[in-house]
């Protein structure tokens, strides 16, 4: 598989990159680490006229704590996040998620947090070579009118399999999108459109500049299931956050299930059920995990190489393990 022809542009400032995006818009794609973009281009899923590289933009690579928030530049490598004591201490779910992305020799050193958040939705029927797809009628994501993942579906049911997005949504993160004429801040939960074809609420002239994580004094954890831990995307994953009250009860909780639907799923009802519970209440954790499974099951489709029954059952397991791990972290303090 070869890359298609394109113009390669390498701006050396953020301002220059935004001006190029404003000029080329839909004809351009952003290259950070390239672990997602280049594969899609080789498979014939994308054919941009222009590729705008961010590799010279060191101003987008940083991790810092400021005014009660952790701020991460979008071009920050997954390796830098994994090595950060600040992330390990204050945003452990993100550390655990990045640690599990791909093989150490490739994704950990080439992949970026921005690229992980912005990776396109995937489907085993769509993410194939040109030759493979030529033997089938085009699906919704390829411009057709059929979904192989769900019979008679009137929309694309590709799946968001981003480890980083699931962990960051559990942490209550926001992102800053920058354009030539200004910036806007968006809750990560609102960034995902639930549209399998266009999964991100990002305009063609915008790029992801920064991730902002509130420091809440909470405990978080991330769990994921994949066939091969060093290579594969998750077939189901879960990120959780538990914030303690002065009485050492759960004051606030967030449960997010990923790799099950068109976007990560924040499960408000299951999360709320944990408020006021003790960190040792495994019965409450089990109920919240089962409620998470039931709430996410309607969104599951057979498009990541595992049966629906197995993936749904594993939602409960992943959520419970993440809650147990976050609670154990709280108990050590």
Secondary structure as the mmCIF struct_conf table of DSSP 4:
data_model
#
loop_
_struct_conf.conf_type_id
_struct_conf.id
_struct_conf.beg_label_comp_id
_struct_conf.beg_label_asym_id
_struct_conf.beg_label_seq_id
_struct_conf.end_label_comp_id
_struct_conf.end_label_asym_id
_struct_conf.end_label_seq_id
HELX_LH_PP_P HELX_LH_PP_P1 UNK A 3 UNK A 5
STRN STRN1 UNK A 7 UNK A 9
BEND BEND1 UNK A 12 UNK A 13
HELX_RH_AL_P HELX_RH_AL_P1 UNK A 14 UNK A 24
HELX_RH_3T_P HELX_RH_3T_P1 UNK A 25 UNK A 27
STRN STRN2 UNK A 28 UNK A 31
BEND BEND2 UNK A 32 UNK A 33
TURN_TY1_P TURN_TY1_P1 UNK A 35 UNK A 36
HELX_RH_AL_P HELX_RH_AL_P2 UNK A 37 UNK A 42
TURN_TY1_P TURN_TY1_P2 UNK A 43 UNK A 44
BEND BEND3 UNK A 45 UNK A 45
BEND BEND4 UNK A 49 UNK A 49
STRN STRN3 UNK A 50 UNK A 53
TURN_TY1_P TURN_TY1_P3 UNK A 55 UNK A 56
HELX_RH_3T_P HELX_RH_3T_P2 UNK A 58 UNK A 60
STRN STRN4 UNK A 63 UNK A 66
TURN_TY1_P TURN_TY1_P4 UNK A 67 UNK A 68
STRN STRN5 UNK A 69 UNK A 73
TURN_TY1_P TURN_TY1_P5 UNK A 74 UNK A 75
STRN STRN6 UNK A 77 UNK A 77
HELX_RH_AL_P HELX_RH_AL_P3 UNK A 78 UNK A 83
HELX_RH_AL_P HELX_RH_AL_P4 UNK A 85 UNK A 90
HELX_RH_AL_P HELX_RH_AL_P5 UNK A 92 UNK A 99
TURN_TY1_P TURN_TY1_P6 UNK A 100 UNK A 100
BEND BEND5 UNK A 101 UNK A 102
TURN_TY1_P TURN_TY1_P7 UNK A 104 UNK A 106
HELX_RH_AL_P HELX_RH_AL_P6 UNK A 107 UNK A 110
STRN STRN7 UNK A 112 UNK A 112
HELX_RH_AL_P HELX_RH_AL_P7 UNK A 113 UNK A 118
HELX_LH_PP_P HELX_LH_PP_P2 UNK A 119 UNK A 121
STRN STRN8 UNK A 122 UNK A 122
TURN_TY1_P TURN_TY1_P8 UNK A 124 UNK A 126
BEND BEND6 UNK A 127 UNK A 128
HELX_RH_AL_P HELX_RH_AL_P8 UNK A 130 UNK A 133
TURN_TY1_P TURN_TY1_P9 UNK A 134 UNK A 135
BEND BEND7 UNK A 136 UNK A 136
HELX_RH_3T_P HELX_RH_3T_P3 UNK A 140 UNK A 142
TURN_TY1_P TURN_TY1_P10 UNK A 143 UNK A 143
BEND BEND8 UNK A 144 UNK A 145
BEND BEND9 UNK A 148 UNK A 150
TURN_TY1_P TURN_TY1_P11 UNK A 151 UNK A 152
BEND BEND10 UNK A 154 UNK A 155
STRN STRN9 UNK A 159 UNK A 159
HELX_RH_AL_P HELX_RH_AL_P9 UNK A 163 UNK A 170
TURN_TY1_P TURN_TY1_P12 UNK A 171 UNK A 172
STRN STRN10 UNK A 174 UNK A 179
TURN_TY1_P TURN_TY1_P13 UNK A 180 UNK A 181
STRN STRN11 UNK A 182 UNK A 187
HELX_RH_AL_P HELX_RH_AL_P10 UNK A 188 UNK A 191
STRN STRN12 UNK A 192 UNK A 192
BEND BEND11 UNK A 194 UNK A 194
BEND BEND12 UNK A 196 UNK A 198
STRN STRN13 UNK A 200 UNK A 200
TURN_TY1_P TURN_TY1_P14 UNK A 204 UNK A 205
STRN STRN14 UNK A 207 UNK A 214
BEND BEND13 UNK A 217 UNK A 217
STRN STRN15 UNK A 218 UNK A 225
BEND BEND14 UNK A 227 UNK A 228
TURN_TY1_P TURN_TY1_P15 UNK A 229 UNK A 231
HELX_LH_PP_P HELX_LH_PP_P3 UNK A 232 UNK A 234
BEND BEND15 UNK A 235 UNK A 235
STRN STRN16 UNK A 236 UNK A 244
TURN_TY1_P TURN_TY1_P16 UNK A 246 UNK A 247
BEND BEND16 UNK A 248 UNK A 248
STRN STRN17 UNK A 249 UNK A 249
STRN STRN18 UNK A 250 UNK A 258
BEND BEND17 UNK A 259 UNK A 263
STRN STRN19 UNK A 265 UNK A 266
HELX_RH_AL_P HELX_RH_AL_P11 UNK A 268 UNK A 272
TURN_TY1_P TURN_TY1_P17 UNK A 273 UNK A 276
STRN STRN20 UNK A 278 UNK A 278
TURN_TY1_P TURN_TY1_P18 UNK A 279 UNK A 280
HELX_RH_AL_P HELX_RH_AL_P12 UNK A 282 UNK A 297
TURN_TY1_P TURN_TY1_P19 UNK A 298 UNK A 299
BEND BEND18 UNK A 302 UNK A 302
BEND BEND19 UNK A 304 UNK A 306
HELX_RH_AL_P HELX_RH_AL_P13 UNK A 308 UNK A 331
TURN_TY1_P TURN_TY1_P20 UNK A 332 UNK A 332
#
